Amino acid sequence: MYRVIVNFIKKIGQRLNNGQKRSVKAKKNILASFLIKGTSILIGFYMVPLTIGYVDKEQYGVWLTLSSVVGWFSFFDIGLGSGLRNKLALALARDEMEKAKSYVSSTYAILGMIISAILVLFFIIQPYLDWEVILNTTEVSGAELRLVAIATFSFFCINFILKLIYSVFLAYQRPAYQGFYNLLSNILALMIVFVLTKTTKGSLFYLALALGVSPMVVLMLVSVFMFYGGYRSIAPSLSYVRKEQFGELWGIGGKFFIVQISSIIIFSTDNVIITQLLGPSEVPAYAVAYKYFGLITAVFAIVSSPFWSAYTEAYAKKDIQWILTTNKKLIKVWMALFGLSLLMLLGSTYFYHFWVPEIEVPFLLSVIMCIYVNVLAWGNIFVVFINGVGKIKLQLVVGIVSMLVNVPLSYFFAKTLALESAGVILASIISVAYGPILAPIQFKKILNGTAKGIWNK
């Protein structure tokens, strides 16, 4: 038995080390990410009933909606995180370490100033915001909602800057690092929430503190550890901050900025739309279905994420054959996940009853959510390459149109056609049309050398 296990491990090692350097790195990161992300997913599934047990169903819906609202402010990085990822990956591929250090230093400085200004502005205007109206609830007092909003937004801003270390990991083609430190954050959050359930009465404010402090502590420690350790050569330094780098980072980052805004409106407004149209008590059913079928999205993200920066390197070195081979492999992964999603759909009702029996999830909602995650994953096969090579102007234009039609479509399907939360997801499916329809065409045009105009910008 011992020999069988040893031989099995050796075979895995041989397969991992077989292929080009960037392929080997991607394989190792994918395997590590599966182990890490799998544990994070299990923790996430356990957190749902634990949190609902700590605060009631409507309060949980309020929390999910507030988190979405705060998440909208992620567009204030004006694409700098994605710009850093691409520019740093290019600098590393060319062994331009001084330029790499300058990119990192400038990004931290610029984003730090932007977020500081936003935080000050928030504290000035927040006394005039009626959170009961924004979140459409009387279940939680206005005073508590205000405290929760202040805590959530403050931690969000701090963590927003600290998360730049993840862009560095991705530029080095090491997404498993990001997954590992996210896992540590989730474990710490789980431990704190578990203690809260045993020692305090249900409180949204305590929940906000627990879920904000956890990533902040982990991100601060890992940033210090990495920049004083393996990444010392590119550690941020005031002497390496360059004003001219803003224009360079903004050149690609500005396009990602618009894409991010459209993505936020499409992907992060569903909770708010459901809250406003149907009430916060309807949000948990959506969240449960989203988390369940989100397994498909999570698995595909694990597989595809290492290839963003790998595509950047391969395209810079004109390694077209490697790009095509990798794309075919991603399509095979998608086909396998599509089959898995159908099995998940067939067993969804039984799983919900076992997992969160107090939440009723309509089968139609599960069907639409299943379609949604598969459409999204198919588009991402090609979008990850397009993002990697930075030719995203077409994605930008379509994104602007999509964010303009998403809310009206959500209202039409949810209210006019009475599809409720399933209608909101259906609107999102239509809004992400660029990925599954136009991205494959653009992918082929770029590699065939026939991309012109907006297809090649």
C-alpha positions in Angstrom: 0.0 0.0 0.0 2.9 2.3 0.9 4.5 1.8 -2.5 1.3 2.4 -4.3 0.9 5.8 -2.6 4.5 6.7 -3.2 4.3 5.8 -6.9 1.1 7.8 -7.2 2.7 10.9 -5.7 5.7 10.4 -8.0 3.5 10.2 -11.1 1.7 13.4 -10.0 5.1 15.1 -9.6 6.3 14.0 -13.0 3.2 15.3 -14.7 3.4 18.6 -12.8 7.0 19.0 -14.0 6.3 18.0 -17.6 6.0 20.9 -20.1 7.2 24.5 -20.5 8.2 26.5 -17.5 5.0 28.6 -17.5 2.9 25.5 -17.9 4.6 23.8 -15.0 4.1 26.8 -12.8 0.4 26.9 -13.8 -0.1 23.2 -13.0 1.4 23.5 -9.6 -0.6 26.6 -8.8 -3.8 24.9 -10.0 -3.3 21.9 -7.9 -2.4 24.0 -4.8 -5.4 26.2 -5.5 -7.8 23.2 -5.6 -6.6 22.1 -2.2 -6.8 25.6 -0.8 -10.0 26.7 -2.5 -11.7 23.5 -1.7 -11.1 24.1 2.0 -12.3 27.7 1.7 -15.4 26.6 -0.1 -16.2 24.2 2.8 -15.7 27.0 5.3 -17.9 29.2 3.2 -20.7 26.7 3.1 -20.5 26.3 6.9 -20.5 30.0 7.4 -23.9 30.4 5.8 -26.0 28.4 8.4 -23.7 29.7 11.2 -24.3 33.3 10.3 -28.0 32.8 9.7 -28.1 31.2 13.2 -26.4 34.2 14.7 -28.5 36.8 13.0 -32.0 36.1 11.6 -32.9 35.6 7.9 -33.8 39.2 7.2 -30.7 40.6 9.0 -28.6 38.2 7.0 -30.2 39.6 3.8 -29.5 43.2 5.0 -25.8 42.2 5.6 -25.5 40.7 2.1 -27.0 43.8 0.6 -24.8 46.2 2.6 -21.7 44.2 1.6 -22.7 44.5 -2.0 -23.2 48.3 -1.7 -19.8 48.7 -0.1 -18.3 46.4 -2.8 -19.3 48.9 -5.4 -16.5 51.2 -4.3 -14.0 48.7 -5.5 -14.0 50.6 -8.8 -12.1 53.4 -7.1 -8.9 51.6 -7.8 -9.5 53.0 -11.3 -8.1 49.8 -12.7 -4.7 50.2 -11.0 -4.7 46.6 -9.6 -5.2 45.1 -13.0 -2.8 47.6 -14.6 -0.2 46.6 -12.0 -0.7 42.9 -12.7 -0.1 43.3 -16.5 2.7 45.9 -16.2 4.5 44.0 -13.5 4.2 40.7 -15.4 5.8 42.3 -18.4 8.6 43.9 -16.4 9.4 40.5 -14.7 9.3 38.7 -18.1 12.0 41.2 -19.3 13.9 41.1 -16.0 13.5 44.8 -15.5 13.5 44.7 -11.7 14.0 48.5 -11.1 10.9 49.2 -13.3 9.0 46.5 -11.5 9.8 48.1 -8.1 8.7 51.4 -9.5 5.4 50.0 -10.7 4.7 48.5 -7.3 5.7 51.6 -5.4 3.7 54.0 -7.6 0.6 51.9 -7.5 0.6 51.7 -3.7 1.2 55.5 -3.4 -1.5 56.4 -5.9 -4.1 54.0 -4.6 -3.3 55.0 -1.0 -4.0 58.7 -1.8 -7.3 57.9 -3.7 -8.7 55.6 -0.9 -7.7 58.1 1.8 -9.6 60.8 0.1 -12.7 58.5 -0.4 -12.6 57.5 3.3 -12.6 61.2 4.4 -15.4 62.0 2.0 -17.5 59.0 3.3 -17.2 60.3 6.9 -18.3 63.7 5.8 -21.5 62.5 4.0 -22.4 59.4 5.9 -24.4 61.4 8.6 -26.8 62.4 5.9 -27.4 58.9 4.5 -30.6 57.0 5.5 -29.5 53.4 5.7 -33.0 52.1 6.4 -34.2 53.5 3.1 -31.1 52.3 1.2 -31.4 48.8 2.6 -35.2 48.8 2.6 -35.5 47.5 6.1 -37.0 48.3 9.5 -35.7 45.1 11.0 -32.5 46.8 12.2 -32.4 50.2 13.8 -31.0 53.2 11.9 -28.3 53.7 14.6 -27.0 50.1 14.3 -27.1 50.2 10.5 -25.0 53.4 10.6 -22.4 51.7 12.8 -22.4 48.6 10.6 -21.9 50.8 7.5 -19.1 52.8 9.0 -17.3 49.6 10.2 -17.8 47.8 6.9 -16.7 50.7 4.7 -13.6 51.5 6.9 -12.4 47.9 6.8 -13.1 47.7 3.1 -10.9 50.8 2.4 -8.0 49.4 4.5 -8.2 45.9 2.9 -8.6 47.4 -0.5 -5.1 48.9 -0.4 -3.6 45.8 1.4 -5.0 43.5 -1.4 -2.6 45.0 -3.9 -0.2 42.2 -2.7 -2.6 39.8 -4.6 -1.9 41.7 -7.9 1.8 41.0 -7.2 1.2 37.3 -6.6 -0.8 37.1 -9.8 1.9 38.9 -11.8 4.3 36.3 -10.6 1.8 33.6 -11.8 1.2 32.4 -8.2 -2.5 32.6 -7.6 -2.3 29.8 -5.1 -0.7 32.3 -2.7 -3.8 34.5 -3.0 -6.0 31.5 -2.3 -3.9 30.4 0.7 -4.1 33.8 2.4 -7.8 34.1 1.7 -8.2 30.7 3.3 -6.4 32.0 6.5 -8.7 35.0 6.5 -11.8 32.7 6.2 -10.5 30.5 9.0 -10.0 33.4 11.3 -13.4 34.9 10.4 -15.0 31.5 11.1 -13.4 31.2 14.5 -14.5 34.7 15.5 -18.1 34.3 14.3 -18.2 30.9 16.1 -17.1 32.5 19.3 -19.7 35.3 18.8 -22.5 32.7 18.5 -21.5 31.3 21.9 -20.8 34.6 23.8 -23.1 37.3 22.3 -26.6 38.0 21.1 -27.0 38.3 17.3 -25.5 41.6 16.2 -24.8 42.9 12.7 -22.2 45.2 14.1 -20.2 42.4 15.7 -20.5 40.4 12.4 -19.2 43.4 10.5 -16.2 43.7 12.8 -15.4 39.9 12.6 -15.6 39.9 8.8 -13.5 43.1 8.4 -10.8 42.5 11.0 -10.0 38.9 9.7 -8.7 39.8 6.2 -7.1 43.0 7.5 -4.9 41.2 10.0 -3.9 38.5 7.5 -3.1 40.9 4.7 -1.0 43.2 6.9 1.1 40.3 8.1 1.5 38.7 4.7 2.5 42.1 3.1 5.2 42.7 5.7 6.4 39.1 5.4 6.6 39.0 1.6 8.1 42.5 1.1 10.7 41.9 3.7 11.3 38.4 2.3 11.0 36.9 -1.1 9.7 40.1 -2.8 12.2 42.5 -1.2 13.6 43.4 -4.6 10.2 45.0 -5.6 9.0 46.2 -2.1 7.3 49.5 -2.3 9.5 52.5 -1.5 8.8 56.3 -1.6 12.0 56.9 -3.4 10.7 54.7 -6.3 7.3 56.5 -6.7 7.2 58.0 -10.1 4.5 60.4 -11.3 5.0 59.4 -14.9 4.1 55.8 -13.9 0.5 56.9 -13.3 0.1 57.6 -17.0 1.6 54.3 -17.9 -0.4 52.3 -15.4 -3.6 54.2 -16.3 -3.1 53.5 -20.0 -4.1 49.9 -19.5 -5.7 50.4 -16.0 -8.1 53.0 -17.3 -9.7 50.5 -19.7 -9.9 47.9 -16.9 -11.5 50.7 -14.7 -14.4 51.0 -17.1 -14.7 47.2 -17.4 -14.7 46.9 -13.6 -17.5 49.5 -13.2 -19.7 47.5 -15.7 -18.8 44.3 -13.9 -19.7 45.8 -10.5 -23.1 47.0 -11.8 -23.8 43.6 -13.5 -22.4 41.3 -10.8 -22.7 43.2 -7.6 -26.1 44.9 -7.8 -28.2 41.8 -7.8 -28.6 41.8 -4.0 -29.6 45.5 -4.0 -32.0 45.0 -6.9 -33.7 42.1 -5.2 -33.8 44.0 -1.9 -35.5 47.0 -3.5 -37.9 45.1 -5.7 -38.7 42.1 -3.5 -37.4 42.9 0.0 -34.3 41.8 1.9 -36.0 38.5 3.0 -35.6 37.3 -0.7 -31.9 37.9 -0.8 -30.8 34.7 1.2 -32.5 32.4 -1.4 -30.5 34.1 -4.1 -27.3 34.0 -2.0 -27.7 30.3 -1.3 -28.2 29.4 -5.0 -25.3 31.6 -6.0 -23.0 30.1 -3.5 -24.0 26.5 -4.4 -23.6 26.9 -8.2 -20.7 29.3 -7.6 -18.7 26.1 -7.1 -18.6 25.9 -10.9 -17.3 29.5 -11.1 -14.8 28.9 -8.3 -13.3 25.7 -9.9 -13.0 27.4 -13.3 -11.4 30.4 -11.7 -8.9 28.2 -10.1 -8.0 26.6 -13.4 -8.0 29.7 -15.5 -6.5 32.3 -13.1 -2.8 31.3 -13.5 -3.1 31.8 -17.2 -3.8 35.6 -17.2 -0.2 36.6 -16.6 1.1 33.5 -18.4 -0.8 34.7 -21.5 0.8 38.1 -21.0 4.3 36.5 -21.1 3.5 34.0 -23.9 2.0 36.7 -26.2 5.0 39.0 -25.5 7.2 36.1 -26.6 5.0 35.2 -29.7 4.4 31.7 -28.3 1.1 31.3 -30.2 1.1 27.5 -30.2 1.2 27.4 -26.4 -1.7 29.8 -26.2 -3.8 27.7 -28.6 -3.0 24.5 -26.7 -3.9 26.0 -23.4 -7.2 27.3 -24.8 -8.2 23.8 -25.9 -7.4 22.5 -22.4 -9.6 25.2 -20.8 -12.5 24.2 -23.2 -12.2 20.6 -22.0 -12.3 21.7 -18.4 -15.4 23.8 -19.1 -17.2 20.8 -20.7 -16.5 18.7 -17.6 -17.8 21.4 -15.3 -20.9 21.8 -17.5 -21.7 18.1 -16.9 -21.1 18.5 -13.2 -23.4 21.5 -13.0 -26.2 19.5 -14.5 -25.7 16.9 -11.8 -25.7 19.6 -9.2 -29.0 21.0 -10.6 -30.7 17.6 -10.3 -29.6 17.3 -6.7 -30.0 21.0 -5.7 -33.4 20.7 -3.9 -32.1 17.9 -1.7 -28.8 19.7 -1.0 -30.6 22.9 0.0 -32.8 21.0 2.4 -29.8 19.4 4.0 -27.6 22.5 4.1 -30.0 25.4 5.0 -33.5 23.9 5.6 -34.9 27.3 6.7 -34.2 28.8 3.2 -36.6 27.8 0.4 -34.9 28.1 -3.0 -37.3 27.9 -6.0 -36.2 25.4 -8.6 -36.5 28.0 -11.4 -33.9 30.1 -9.5 -31.6 27.1 -9.5 -32.1 26.5 -13.3 -31.3 30.1 -14.2 -28.3 30.2 -11.8 -27.0 27.0 -13.4 -27.2 28.5 -16.9 -25.6 31.7 -15.6 -22.5 30.1 -14.2 -21.9 28.1 -17.3 -22.3 31.1 -19.6 -19.9 33.0 -17.4 -17.3 30.3 -17.4 -17.5 29.8 -21.2 -16.8 33.5 -21.7 -14.0 33.5 -19.3 -12.1 30.9 -21.3 -11.4 33.7 -23.8 -11.7 36.8 -21.6 -8.7 35.7 -19.5 -6.5 35.7 -22.6 -7.9 39.1 -23.8 -7.3 40.6 -20.4 -3.8 39.1 -20.3 -2.8 40.8 -23.6 -4.7 44.0 -22.6 -6.8 44.3 -25.8 -10.0 45.2 -23.9 -11.5 48.2 -25.7 -14.3 46.1 -27.3 -15.0 44.6 -23.8 -15.1 48.1 -22.5 -17.7 49.4 -25.0 -19.9 46.4 -24.6 -19.5 46.7 -20.9 -20.9 50.2 -20.9 -24.0 49.1 -22.9 -24.4 46.1 -20.6 -24.4 48.2 -17.4 -27.0 50.5 -18.9 -29.4 47.8 -19.7 -28.9 45.5 -16.7 -31.1 47.3 -14.2 -34.0 47.9 -16.6 -33.9 44.3 -17.7 -33.8 43.1 -14.1 -37.0 45.1 -13.4 -38.7 43.8 -16.5 -37.9 40.1 -15.8 -38.4 40.3 -12.0 -41.5 42.5 -11.7 -43.2 42.7 -15.1 -42.8 39.0 -16.0 -43.0 38.0 -12.2 -39.9 35.9 -12.4 -38.7 37.4 -9.1 -35.0 36.8 -8.2 -34.6 34.4 -11.2 -35.4 37.3 -13.4 -32.6 39.3 -12.0 -30.1 36.6 -12.8 -31.6 36.2 -16.3 -30.9 39.9 -16.9 -27.3 39.3 -15.8 -27.0 36.5 -18.3 -28.0 38.8 -21.1 -25.7 41.6 -19.8 -22.6 39.4 -20.0 -23.1 38.7 -23.7 -19.5 39.9 -24.5 -17.8 36.9 -22.9 -19.7 34.0 -24.5 -20.4 35.6 -27.9 -17.8 38.3 -28.8 -14.7 37.2 -26.8 -14.2 33.9 -28.8 -14.4 35.9 -32.1 -11.9 38.4 -30.8 -9.6 35.6 -29.5 -9.4 34.0 -33.0 -8.9 37.4 -34.7 -6.0 38.3 -32.4 -4.2 35.0 -32.9 -4.8 34.9 -36.6 -3.5 38.4 -37.0 -6.8 39.6 -38.5 -7.9 41.8 -35.6 -8.2 45.4 -36.7 -9.7 48.5 -35.2 -11.6 48.0 -31.9 -10.9 44.2 -32.1 -7.1 44.9 -31.6 -7.2 47.7 -29.0 
